[in-house]
Amino acid sequence: MRPAKHIMPIVALLFFLLIARQIYPYTTPFNSRVIEEGFVIEQVASGFGGPTCMEWVDQTHLMMCDRDGGRIIVLDSAMTTFQAQL
């Protein structure tokens, strides 16, 4: 049995998985309109390429990682932004 015969399907599968991994974040519904009672969806900022993580620094500052922009953004309660390029 020739090992080269099986290499092409394996390479094609790996290529497909890599492409699917890059496309997946853009195909899932981000803002489900089903929310629990007592909560409200409110847009406070826009224009981010690919936010990947959010963490509250303190009571008023929210830190966000922007994958596509390669930056870390800090949003404060006054709706001003501070950016740090990576």
N, CA, C and O atoms as a CHARMM CRD file, in Angstrom:
* protein
*
  344
    1    1 MET  N      0.84600  -1.17800   0.00000 PROA 1      0.00000
    2    1 MET  CA     0.00000   0.00000   0.00000 PROA 1      0.00000
    3    1 MET  C      0.89400   1.24500   0.00000 PROA 1      0.00000
    4    1 MET  O      1.86900   1.31900   0.74700 PROA 1      0.00000
    5    2 ARG  N      0.55900   2.18900  -0.82100 PROA 2      0.00000
    6    2 ARG  CA     1.34500   3.40900  -0.96000 PROA 2      0.00000
    7    2 ARG  C      0.85800   4.46500   0.02500 PROA 2      0.00000
    8    2 ARG  O     -0.32300   4.80900   0.01300 PROA 2      0.00000
    9    3 PRO  N      1.74900   4.99400   0.88800 PROA 3      0.00000
   10    3 PRO  CA     1.32200   6.01200   1.84900 PROA 3      0.00000
   11    3 PRO  C      0.95200   7.33800   1.18900 PROA 3      0.00000
   12    3 PRO  O      0.14400   8.08400   1.74100 PROA 3      0.00000
   13    4 ALA  N      1.51400   7.65000   0.03700 PROA 4      0.00000
   14    4 ALA  CA     1.22000   8.91600  -0.63700 PROA 4      0.00000
   15    4 ALA  C     -0.24200   8.99400  -1.08200 PROA 4      0.00000
   16    4 ALA  O     -0.78400  10.08600  -1.25700 PROA 4      0.00000
   17    5 LYS  N     -0.86800   7.85000  -1.26200 PROA 5      0.00000
   18    5 LYS  CA    -2.26100   7.80700  -1.69500 PROA 5      0.00000
   19    5 LYS  C     -3.19400   8.38800  -0.63600 PROA 5      0.00000
   20    5 LYS  O     -4.24800   8.92800  -0.97200 PROA 5      0.00000
   21    6 HSD  N     -2.81900   8.28300   0.63200 PROA 6      0.00000
   22    6 HSD  CA    -3.67900   8.74100   1.72100 PROA 6      0.00000
   23    6 HSD  C     -3.33500  10.14100   2.21700 PROA 6      0.00000
   24    6 HSD  O     -4.04700  10.67500   3.06700 PROA 6      0.00000
   25    7 ILE  N     -2.29100  10.73400   1.72200 PROA 7      0.00000
   26    7 ILE  CA    -1.87500  12.05200   2.19500 PROA 7      0.00000
   27    7 ILE  C     -2.82400  13.14700   1.72600 PROA 7      0.00000
   28    7 ILE  O     -3.15900  14.04000   2.50400 PROA 7      0.00000
   29    8 MET  N     -3.25800  13.09900   0.48400 PROA 8      0.00000
   30    8 MET  CA    -4.11200  14.15700  -0.07100 PROA 8      0.00000
   31    8 MET  C     -5.44300  14.30400   0.68400 PROA 8      0.00000
   32    8 MET  O     -5.82800  15.43300   0.99100 PROA 8      0.00000
   33    9 PRO  N     -6.16300  13.21400   0.99600 PROA 9      0.00000
   34    9 PRO  CA    -7.39400  13.39000   1.77900 PROA 9      0.00000
   35    9 PRO  C     -7.13200  13.95000   3.17600 PROA 9      0.00000
   36    9 PRO  O     -7.94500  14.71800   3.69200 PROA 9      0.00000
   37   10 ILE  N     -6.02500  13.58400   3.78600 PROA 10     0.00000
   38   10 ILE  CA    -5.69900  14.10700   5.11300 PROA 10     0.00000
   39   10 ILE  C     -5.40100  15.59400   5.03700 PROA 10     0.00000
   40   10 ILE  O     -5.85900  16.35900   5.88600 PROA 10     0.00000
   41   11 VAL  N     -4.64600  16.01500   4.04300 PROA 11     0.00000
   42   11 VAL  CA    -4.33200  17.42800   3.85400 PROA 11     0.00000
   43   11 VAL  C     -5.61200  18.21600   3.58000 PROA 11     0.00000
   44   11 VAL  O     -5.79400  19.30900   4.11500 PROA 11     0.00000
   45   12 ALA  N     -6.49400  17.66700   2.75100 PROA 12     0.00000
   46   12 ALA  CA    -7.76000  18.34400   2.44000 PROA 12     0.00000
   47   12 ALA  C     -8.62200  18.48800   3.69700 PROA 12     0.00000
   48   12 ALA  O     -9.24700  19.52900   3.89900 PROA 12     0.00000
   49   13 LEU  N     -8.66300  17.45300   4.54100 PROA 13     0.00000
   50   13 LEU  CA    -9.43500  17.51700   5.77500 PROA 13     0.00000
   51   13 LEU  C     -8.86900  18.56900   6.72000 PROA 13     0.00000
   52   13 LEU  O     -9.63200  19.34300   7.29700 PROA 13     0.00000
   53   14 LEU  N     -7.56900  18.61400   6.88900 PROA 14     0.00000
   54   14 LEU  CA    -6.95000  19.62100   7.74400 PROA 14     0.00000
   55   14 LEU  C     -7.20400  21.03200   7.22900 PROA 14     0.00000
   56   14 LEU  O     -7.47200  21.94000   8.01700 PROA 14     0.00000
   57   15 PHE  N     -7.12300  21.22400   5.92100 PROA 15     0.00000
   58   15 PHE  CA    -7.40200  22.53300   5.32200 PROA 15     0.00000
   59   15 PHE  C     -8.84700  22.94600   5.58900 PROA 15     0.00000
   60   15 PHE  O     -9.11100  24.09100   5.95700 PROA 15     0.00000
   61   16 PHE  N     -9.77600  22.02000   5.40500 PROA 16     0.00000
   62   16 PHE  CA   -11.18800  22.30800   5.66100 PROA 16     0.00000
   63   16 PHE  C    -11.41700  22.68500   7.12000 PROA 16     0.00000
   64   16 PHE  O    -12.15100  23.63200   7.40300 PROA 16     0.00000
   65   17 LEU  N    -10.80000  21.95900   8.04900 PROA 17     0.00000
   66   17 LEU  CA   -10.96500  22.26000   9.47100 PROA 17     0.00000
   67   17 LEU  C    -10.39900  23.62900   9.83200 PROA 17     0.00000
   68   17 LEU  O    -10.98000  24.34100  10.65000 PROA 17     0.00000
   69   18 LEU  N     -9.27900  24.00100   9.23400 PROA 18     0.00000
   70   18 LEU  CA    -8.71600  25.32500   9.49000 PROA 18     0.00000
   71   18 LEU  C     -9.62400  26.43400   8.96600 PROA 18     0.00000
   72   18 LEU  O     -9.82800  27.44200   9.64300 PROA 18     0.00000
   73   19 ILE  N    -10.16200  26.25400   7.77900 PROA 19     0.00000
   74   19 ILE  CA   -11.08400  27.24500   7.20600 PROA 19     0.00000
   75   19 ILE  C    -12.35800  27.33100   8.04500 PROA 19     0.00000
   76   19 ILE  O    -12.84300  28.42800   8.32200 PROA 19     0.00000
   77   20 ALA  N    -12.90200  26.18200   8.45000 PROA 20     0.00000
   78   20 ALA  CA   -14.12300  26.17100   9.26600 PROA 20     0.00000
   79   20 ALA  C    -13.88800  26.87600  10.60700 PROA 20     0.00000
   80   20 ALA  O    -14.77500  27.56700  11.10800 PROA 20     0.00000
   81   21 ARG  N    -12.71500  26.70500  11.17700 PROA 21     0.00000
   82   21 ARG  CA   -12.39400  27.36200  12.45400 PROA 21     0.00000
   83   21 ARG  C    -12.35900  28.87900  12.29900 PROA 21     0.00000
   84   21 ARG  O    -12.73700  29.59700  13.22500 PROA 21     0.00000
   85   22 GLN  N    -11.91700  29.37500  11.16000 PROA 22     0.00000
   86   22 GLN  CA   -11.85900  30.81500  10.93600 PROA 22     0.00000
   87   22 GLN  C    -13.23600  31.40400  10.64400 PROA 22     0.00000
   88   22 GLN  O    -13.49500  32.55600  10.99200 PROA 22     0.00000
   89   23 ILE  N    -14.11100  30.64900  10.02200 PROA 23     0.00000
   90   23 ILE  CA   -15.43200  31.14000   9.62700 PROA 23     0.00000
   91   23 ILE  C    -16.44500  31.02100  10.76400 PROA 23     0.00000
   92   23 ILE  O    -17.36300  31.83700  10.84400 PROA 23     0.00000
   93   24 TYR  N    -16.30700  30.03600  11.63800 PROA 24     0.00000
   94   24 TYR  CA   -17.30700  29.73500  12.66000 PROA 24     0.00000
   95   24 TYR  C    -17.73500  30.93200  13.51500 PROA 24     0.00000
   96   24 TYR  O    -18.93600  31.10600  13.72300 PROA 24     0.00000
   97   25 PRO  N    -16.81100  31.77200  14.02400 PROA 25     0.00000
   98   25 PRO  CA   -17.27300  32.88900  14.87000 PROA 25     0.00000
   99   25 PRO  C    -18.22000  33.85200  14.16100 PROA 25     0.00000
  100   25 PRO  O    -18.99600  34.54400  14.82100 PROA 25     0.00000
  101   26 TYR  N    -18.17100  33.91100  12.84800 PROA 26     0.00000
  102   26 TYR  CA   -19.01700  34.85200  12.09700 PROA 26     0.00000
  103   26 TYR  C    -20.34200  34.24100  11.67400 PROA 26     0.00000
  104   26 TYR  O    -21.19000  34.94100  11.12000 PROA 26     0.00000
  105   27 THR  N    -20.54100  32.94900  11.92300 PROA 27     0.00000
  106   27 THR  CA   -21.77400  32.30400  11.49100 PROA 27     0.00000
  107   27 THR  C    -22.75500  32.06100  12.62500 PROA 27     0.00000
  108   27 THR  O    -23.91900  31.75800  12.36400 PROA 27     0.00000
  109   28 THR  N    -22.32500  32.18400  13.87500 PROA 28     0.00000
  110   28 THR  CA   -23.22600  31.93100  14.99400 PROA 28     0.00000
  111   28 THR  C    -23.98900  33.21000  15.34600 PROA 28     0.00000
  112   28 THR  O    -23.45700  34.31000  15.19700 PROA 28     0.00000
  113   29 PRO  N    -25.21700  33.07000  15.80800 PROA 29     0.00000
  114   29 PRO  CA   -25.96800  34.26600  16.20100 PROA 29     0.00000
  115   29 PRO  C    -25.40400  34.85400  17.48800 PROA 29     0.00000
  116   29 PRO  O    -25.39600  34.19200  18.52600 PROA 29     0.00000
  117   30 PHE  N    -24.92900  36.10300  17.42100 PROA 30     0.00000
  118   30 PHE  CA   -24.31100  36.73200  18.57800 PROA 30     0.00000
  119   30 PHE  C    -25.33300  37.28100  19.55600 PROA 30     0.00000
  120   30 PHE  O    -25.16900  37.14200  20.76800 PROA 30     0.00000
  121   31 ASN  N    -26.36400  37.88900  19.05300 PROA 31     0.00000
  122   31 ASN  CA   -27.33100  38.55200  19.92400 PROA 31     0.00000
  123   31 ASN  C    -28.66700  37.83000  19.85600 PROA 31     0.00000
  124   31 ASN  O    -29.53200  38.16400  19.04600 PROA 31     0.00000
  125   32 SER  N    -28.81600  36.85500  20.70300 PROA 32     0.00000
  126   32 SER  CA   -30.09100  36.16100  20.78600 PROA 32     0.00000
  127   32 SER  C    -31.10500  37.10400  21.43800 PROA 32     0.00000
  128   32 SER  O    -30.79800  37.73800  22.44800 PROA 32     0.00000
  129   33 ARG  N    -32.26400  37.19700  20.89100 PROA 33     0.00000
  130   33 ARG  CA   -33.28800  38.10300  21.42400 PROA 33     0.00000
  131   33 ARG  C    -34.02700  37.48300  22.61200 PROA 33     0.00000
  132   33 ARG  O    -34.92200  38.11800  23.17000 PROA 33     0.00000
  133   34 VAL  N    -33.67700  36.27800  23.00500 PROA 34     0.00000
  134   34 VAL  CA   -34.29600  35.63900  24.15300 PROA 34     0.00000
  135   34 VAL  C    -33.46100  36.00400  25.38200 PROA 34     0.00000
  136   34 VAL  O    -32.33100  35.54000  25.53400 PROA 34     0.00000
  137   35 ILE  N    -34.02000  36.82800  26.24400 PROA 35     0.00000
  138   35 ILE  CA   -33.32400  37.23200  27.46500 PROA 35     0.00000
  139   35 ILE  C    -34.22000  36.96200  28.66300 PROA 35     0.00000
  140   35 ILE  O    -35.44400  36.90400  28.54900 PROA 35     0.00000
  141   36 GLU  N    -33.58600  36.80200  29.80200 PROA 36     0.00000
  142   36 GLU  CA   -34.34500  36.53400  31.01700 PROA 36     0.00000
  143   36 GLU  C    -35.06100  37.78800  31.49300 PROA 36     0.00000
  144   36 GLU  O    -34.66500  38.90900  31.17200 PROA 36     0.00000
  145   37 GLU  N    -36.10900  37.58200  32.25500 PROA 37     0.00000
  146   37 GLU  CA   -36.89300  38.69100  32.79000 PROA 37     0.00000
  147   37 GLU  C    -36.02000  39.52200  33.73200 PROA 37     0.00000
  148   37 GLU  O    -35.29600  38.98300  34.56900 PROA 37     0.00000
  149   38 GLY  N    -36.10400  40.83100  33.57900 PROA 38     0.00000
  150   38 GLY  CA   -35.32300  41.72800  34.42200 PROA 38     0.00000
  151   38 GLY  C    -34.03600  42.21000  33.77800 PROA 38     0.00000
  152   38 GLY  O    -33.36800  43.09500  34.31300 PROA 38     0.00000
  153   39 PHE  N    -33.67800  41.63100  32.62400 PROA 39     0.00000
  154   39 PHE  CA   -32.46500  42.05200  31.91700 PROA 39     0.00000
  155   39 PHE  C    -32.83800  42.76100  30.62800 PROA 39     0.00000
  156   39 PHE  O    -33.87700  42.47700  30.03400 PROA 39     0.00000
  157   40 VAL  N    -31.98300  43.69100  30.19300 PROA 40     0.00000
  158   40 VAL  CA   -32.21900  44.47100  28.98500 PROA 40     0.00000
  159   40 VAL  C    -30.94500  44.45600  28.14900 PROA 40     0.00000
  160   40 VAL  O    -29.84600  44.56700  28.69200 PROA 40     0.00000
  161   41 ILE  N    -31.08500  44.31900  26.82700 PROA 41     0.00000
  162   41 ILE  CA   -29.95200  44.42600  25.92400 PROA 41     0.00000
  163   41 ILE  C    -29.83700  45.88000  25.49400 PROA 41     0.00000
  164   41 ILE  O    -30.78700  46.45500  24.96200 PROA 41     0.00000
  165   42 GLU  N    -28.68000  46.46800  25.72300 PROA 42     0.00000
  166   42 GLU  CA   -28.44400  47.85600  25.35900 PROA 42     0.00000
  167   42 GLU  C    -27.08200  47.96300  24.68000 PROA 42     0.00000
  168   42 GLU  O    -26.07500  47.53900  25.24700 PROA 42     0.00000
  169   43 GLN  N    -27.04000  48.52100  23.48000 PROA 43     0.00000
  170   43 GLN  CA   -25.77300  48.69700  22.77100 PROA 43     0.00000
  171   43 GLN  C    -25.10500  49.96900  23.27700 PROA 43     0.00000
  172   43 GLN  O    -25.67700  51.05500  23.19400 PROA 43     0.00000
  173   44 VAL  N    -23.89500  49.82700  23.79900 PROA 44     0.00000
  174   44 VAL  CA   -23.18500  50.97300  24.34500 PROA 44     0.00000
  175   44 VAL  C    -21.97400  51.35400  23.50400 PROA 44     0.00000
  176   44 VAL  O    -21.43300  52.44700  23.67100 PROA 44     0.00000
  177   45 ALA  N    -21.53500  50.47400  22.60200 PROA 45     0.00000
  178   45 ALA  CA   -20.39000  50.76700  21.74100 PROA 45     0.00000
  179   45 ALA  C    -20.50400  49.91400  20.49000 PROA 45     0.00000
  180   45 ALA  O    -21.19700  48.89700  20.48600 PROA 45     0.00000
  181   46 SER  N    -19.82400  50.32700  19.43000 PROA 46     0.00000
  182   46 SER  CA   -19.83800  49.57100  18.17700 PROA 46     0.00000
  183   46 SER  C    -18.52000  49.80100  17.45200 PROA 46     0.00000
  184   46 SER  O    -17.67800  50.58400  17.89100 PROA 46     0.00000
  185   47 GLY  N    -18.35900  49.10100  16.33000 PROA 47     0.00000
  186   47 GLY  CA   -17.17500  49.28600  15.50000 PROA 47     0.00000
  187   47 GLY  C    -16.01100  48.39700  15.86500 PROA 47     0.00000
  188   47 GLY  O    -14.87600  48.67600  15.48100 PROA 47     0.00000
  189   48 PHE  N    -16.27300  47.32400  16.60400 PROA 48     0.00000
  190   48 PHE  CA   -15.20200  46.40400  16.96600 PROA 48     0.00000
  191   48 PHE  C    -15.17000  45.26500  15.96400 PROA 48     0.00000
  192   48 PHE  O    -16.21500  44.75100  15.56300 PROA 48     0.00000
  193   49 GLY  N    -13.97400  44.87400  15.56100 PROA 49     0.00000
  194   49 GLY  CA   -13.83900  43.82800  14.55400 PROA 49     0.00000
  195   49 GLY  C    -14.21100  42.44400  15.04900 PROA 49     0.00000
  196   49 GLY  O    -15.05400  41.77800  14.44700 PROA 49     0.00000
  197   50 GLY  N    -13.60300  42.00700  16.12100 PROA 50     0.00000
  198   50 GLY  CA   -13.85800  40.67200  16.64600 PROA 50     0.00000
  199   50 GLY  C    -13.58400  40.60400  18.12600 PROA 50     0.00000
  200   50 GLY  O    -12.54500  40.09200  18.54100 PROA 50     0.00000
  201   51 PRO  N    -14.51300  41.12000  18.94700 PROA 51     0.00000
  202   51 PRO  CA   -14.28600  41.05400  20.38800 PROA 51     0.00000
  203   51 PRO  C    -14.23900  39.60400  20.85200 PROA 51     0.00000
  204   51 PRO  O    -15.12500  38.81300  20.52700 PROA 51     0.00000
  205   52 THR  N    -13.20500  39.25700  21.61200 PROA 52     0.00000
  206   52 THR  CA   -13.04300  37.87200  22.03700 PROA 52     0.00000
  207   52 THR  C    -13.20800  37.67900  23.53000 PROA 52     0.00000
  208   52 THR  O    -13.60000  36.59300  23.95900 PROA 52     0.00000
  209   53 CYS  N    -12.92800  38.67800  24.33200 PROA 53     0.00000
  210   53 CYS  CA   -13.08000  38.52300  25.77900 PROA 53     0.00000
  211   53 CYS  C    -13.44800  39.87300  26.39100 PROA 53     0.00000
  212   53 CYS  O    -13.10400  40.92800  25.85900 PROA 53     0.00000
  213   54 MET  N    -14.14500  39.81600  27.50600 PROA 54     0.00000
  214   54 MET  CA   -14.51300  41.02000  28.24900 PROA 54     0.00000
  215   54 MET  C    -14.31300  40.73500  29.72500 PROA 54     0.00000
  216   54 MET  O    -14.64000  39.64900  30.20400 PROA 54     0.00000
  217   55 GLU  N    -13.78200  41.69800  30.43800 PROA 55     0.00000
  218   55 GLU  CA   -13.53700  41.52600  31.86900 PROA 55     0.00000
  219   55 GLU  C    -13.70400  42.86600  32.56200 PROA 55     0.00000
  220   55 GLU  O    -13.15400  43.87400  32.11700 PROA 55     0.00000
  221   56 TRP  N    -14.46700  42.88100  33.65900 PROA 56     0.00000
  222   56 TRP  CA   -14.62000  44.10300  34.43600 PROA 56     0.00000
  223   56 TRP  C    -13.35400  44.32100  35.24000 PROA 56     0.00000
  224   56 TRP  O    -12.93200  43.43700  35.98500 PROA 56     0.00000
  225   57 VAL  N    -12.74200  45.49600  35.09800 PROA 57     0.00000
  226   57 VAL  CA   -11.54800  45.85400  35.85100 PROA 57     0.00000
  227   57 VAL  C    -11.95500  46.31500  37.24400 PROA 57     0.00000
  228   57 VAL  O    -11.35700  45.91200  38.24100 PROA 57     0.00000
  229   58 ASP  N    -12.96500  47.15200  37.30100 PROA 58     0.00000
  230   58 ASP  CA   -13.54800  47.60600  38.56100 PROA 58     0.00000
  231   58 ASP  C    -15.02200  47.90200  38.30700 PROA 58     0.00000
  232   58 ASP  O    -15.58500  47.40500  37.33200 PROA 58     0.00000
  233   59 GLN  N    -15.64500  48.68300  39.14400 PROA 59     0.00000
  234   59 GLN  CA   -17.08200  48.96800  39.02000 PROA 59     0.00000
  235   59 GLN  C    -17.43400  49.76000  37.76700 PROA 59     0.00000
  236   59 GLN  O    -18.57500  49.69900  37.30900 PROA 59     0.00000
  237   60 THR  N    -16.48200  50.50400  37.19800 PROA 60     0.00000
  238   60 THR  CA   -16.81000  51.40300  36.09600 PROA 60     0.00000
  239   60 THR  C    -16.04800  51.12300  34.80300 PROA 60     0.00000
  240   60 THR  O    -16.39900  51.68700  33.76700 PROA 60     0.00000
  241   61 HSD  N    -15.02500  50.27800  34.82300 PROA 61     0.00000
  242   61 HSD  CA   -14.20400  50.04900  33.63000 PROA 61     0.00000
  243   61 HSD  C    -14.32000  48.61100  33.13300 PROA 61     0.00000
  244   61 HSD  O    -14.15600  47.66100  33.89900 PROA 61     0.00000
  245   62 LEU  N    -14.60800  48.46700  31.83300 PROA 62     0.00000
  246   62 LEU  CA   -14.72600  47.16300  31.18500 PROA 62     0.00000
  247   62 LEU  C    -13.59500  47.03100  30.16900 PROA 62     0.00000
  248   62 LEU  O    -13.46800  47.86900  29.27600 PROA 62     0.00000
  249   63 MET  N    -12.77500  45.99200  30.29200 PROA 63     0.00000
  250   63 MET  CA   -11.67500  45.75600  29.36000 PROA 63     0.00000
  251   63 MET  C    -12.13600  44.73800  28.31400 PROA 63     0.00000
  252   63 MET  O    -12.73800  43.72100  28.65900 PROA 63     0.00000
  253   64 MET  N    -11.85200  45.01300  27.03300 PROA 64     0.00000
  254   64 MET  CA   -12.26800  44.14600  25.95100 PROA 64     0.00000
  255   64 MET  C    -11.10300  43.89400  25.00100 PROA 64     0.00000
  256   64 MET  O    -10.36100  44.81900  24.66700 PROA 64     0.00000
  257   65 CYS  N    -10.93900  42.65600  24.56700 PROA 65     0.00000
  258   65 CYS  CA    -9.91100  42.28600  23.58800 PROA 65     0.00000
  259   65 CYS  C    -10.55100  42.28300  22.20900 PROA 65     0.00000
  260   65 CYS  O    -11.59200  41.65700  22.00800 PROA 65     0.00000
  261   66 ASP  N     -9.94200  42.97300  21.26300 PROA 66     0.00000
  262   66 ASP  CA   -10.43900  43.03600  19.88300 PROA 66     0.00000
  263   66 ASP  C     -9.47300  42.25100  19.00500 PROA 66     0.00000
  264   66 ASP  O     -8.38900  42.73500  18.68000 PROA 66     0.00000
  265   67 ARG  N     -9.86600  41.04000  18.62300 PROA 67     0.00000
  266   67 ARG  CA    -9.02000  40.14100  17.84500 PROA 67     0.00000
  267   67 ARG  C     -8.64300  40.72600  16.48700 PROA 67     0.00000
  268   67 ARG  O     -7.46800  40.69900  16.11900 PROA 67     0.00000
  269   68 ASP  N     -9.59200  41.24400  15.74600 PROA 68     0.00000
  270   68 ASP  CA    -9.32000  41.73400  14.39400 PROA 68     0.00000
  271   68 ASP  C     -8.52300  43.02900  14.39700 PROA 68     0.00000
  272   68 ASP  O     -7.71400  43.25900  13.49800 PROA 68     0.00000
  273   69 GLY  N     -8.73800  43.87100  15.38600 PROA 69     0.00000
  274   69 GLY  CA    -8.02300  45.13600  15.46200 PROA 69     0.00000
  275   69 GLY  C     -6.68200  45.01600  16.15900 PROA 69     0.00000
  276   69 GLY  O     -5.87400  45.94300  16.10300 PROA 69     0.00000
  277   70 GLY  N     -6.42500  43.87600  16.82400 PROA 70     0.00000
  278   70 GLY  CA    -5.18000  43.67900  17.53900 PROA 70     0.00000
  279   70 GLY  C     -4.98600  44.68200  18.65400 PROA 70     0.00000
  280   70 GLY  O     -3.89800  45.23600  18.81100 PROA 70     0.00000
  281   71 ARG  N     -6.03000  44.92000  19.43000 PROA 71     0.00000
  282   71 ARG  CA    -5.94900  45.94000  20.47000 PROA 71     0.00000
  283   71 ARG  C     -6.74100  45.51700  21.70200 PROA 71     0.00000
  284   71 ARG  O     -7.60700  44.64500  21.63800 PROA 71     0.00000
  285   72 ILE  N     -6.42600  46.14600  22.80100 PROA 72     0.00000
  286   72 ILE  CA    -7.18800  45.99600  24.03900 PROA 72     0.00000
  287   72 ILE  C     -7.86300  47.33000  24.30700 PROA 72     0.00000
  288   72 ILE  O     -7.20500  48.37000  24.32000 PROA 72     0.00000
  289   73 ILE  N     -9.15700  47.30500  24.51900 PROA 73     0.00000
  290   73 ILE  CA    -9.94100  48.52900  24.68200 PROA 73     0.00000
  291   73 ILE  C    -10.52800  48.55000  26.08300 PROA 73     0.00000
  292   73 ILE  O    -11.05500  47.54300  26.55500 PROA 73     0.00000
  293   74 VAL  N    -10.43900  49.69100  26.74500 PROA 74     0.00000
  294   74 VAL  CA   -11.05400  49.87000  28.05700 PROA 74     0.00000
  295   74 VAL  C    -12.20100  50.85500  27.89600 PROA 74     0.00000
  296   74 VAL  O    -11.99500  52.00100  27.49400 PROA 74     0.00000
  297   75 LEU  N    -13.39800  50.40700  28.20700 PROA 75     0.00000
  298   75 LEU  CA   -14.59000  51.25900  28.16500 PROA 75     0.00000
  299   75 LEU  C    -14.92500  51.65000  29.60000 PROA 75     0.00000
  300   75 LEU  O    -14.89000  50.81000  30.49900 PROA 75     0.00000
  301   76 ASP  N    -15.24800  52.92100  29.81400 PROA 76     0.00000
  302   76 ASP  CA   -15.65200  53.32300  31.15800 PROA 76     0.00000
  303   76 ASP  C    -17.12300  53.71900  31.16700 PROA 76     0.00000
  304   76 ASP  O    -17.75700  53.77600  30.11300 PROA 76     0.00000
  305   77 SER  N    -17.65700  53.98800  32.32400 PROA 77     0.00000
  306   77 SER  CA   -19.08800  54.25800  32.45900 PROA 77     0.00000
  307   77 SER  C    -19.51100  55.56100  31.79200 PROA 77     0.00000
  308   77 SER  O    -20.70100  55.76900  31.55500 PROA 77     0.00000
  309   78 ALA  N    -18.56400  56.44100  31.48700 PROA 78     0.00000
  310   78 ALA  CA   -18.88500  57.69300  30.80100 PROA 78     0.00000
  311   78 ALA  C    -18.89600  57.50100  29.29100 PROA 78     0.00000
  312   78 ALA  O    -19.01000  58.46700  28.53700 PROA 78     0.00000
  313   79 MET  N    -18.77500  56.22900  28.84400 PROA 79     0.00000
  314   79 MET  CA   -18.78400  55.85500  27.42200 PROA 79     0.00000
  315   79 MET  C    -17.59900  56.42700  26.64900 PROA 79     0.00000
  316   79 MET  O    -17.70100  56.63500  25.44000 PROA 79     0.00000
  317   80 THR  N    -16.49500  56.68000  27.31000 PROA 80     0.00000
  318   80 THR  CA   -15.26400  57.05100  26.61500 PROA 80     0.00000
  319   80 THR  C    -14.40500  55.80500  26.51200 PROA 80     0.00000
  320   80 THR  O    -14.51100  54.90600  27.34700 PROA 80     0.00000
  321   81 THR  N    -13.55500  55.74100  25.49500 PROA 81     0.00000
  322   81 THR  CA   -12.73700  54.55800  25.28100 PROA 81     0.00000
  323   81 THR  C    -11.25600  54.92200  25.33800 PROA 81     0.00000
  324   81 THR  O    -10.84400  56.01600  24.95300 PROA 81     0.00000
  325   82 PHE  N    -10.48800  53.98300  25.82300 PROA 82     0.00000
  326   82 PHE  CA    -9.04400  54.08400  25.83700 PROA 82     0.00000
  327   82 PHE  C     -8.52500  52.83600  25.13700 PROA 82     0.00000
  328   82 PHE  O     -8.98000  51.73100  25.43300 PROA 82     0.00000
  329   83 GLN  N     -7.56600  52.99500  24.20000 PROA 83     0.00000
  330   83 GLN  CA    -7.09700  51.85200  23.41600 PROA 83     0.00000
  331   83 GLN  C     -5.61600  51.62700  23.62500 PROA 83     0.00000
  332   83 GLN  O     -4.85200  52.56500  23.84900 PROA 83     0.00000
  333   84 ALA  N     -5.22400  50.36200  23.54700 PROA 84     0.00000
  334   84 ALA  CA    -3.81700  49.99400  23.57600 PROA 84     0.00000
  335   84 ALA  C     -3.57800  49.03200  22.43800 PROA 84     0.00000
  336   84 ALA  O     -4.17700  47.95700  22.40900 PROA 84     0.00000
  337   85 GLN  N     -2.72200  49.38400  21.50300 PROA 85     0.00000
  338   85 GLN  CA    -2.37700  48.51400  20.38300 PROA 85     0.00000
  339   85 GLN  C     -1.47200  47.39700  20.85700 PROA 85     0.00000
  340   85 GLN  O     -0.61600  47.61100  21.71600 PROA 85     0.00000
  341   86 LEU  N     -1.65100  46.20500  20.30800 PROA 86     0.00000
  342   86 LEU  CA    -0.78300  45.07600  20.62300 PROA 86     0.00000
  343   86 LEU  C      0.18300  44.82500  19.49500 PROA 86     0.00000
  344   86 LEU  O      1.00100  43.90800  19.57500 PROA 86     0.00000
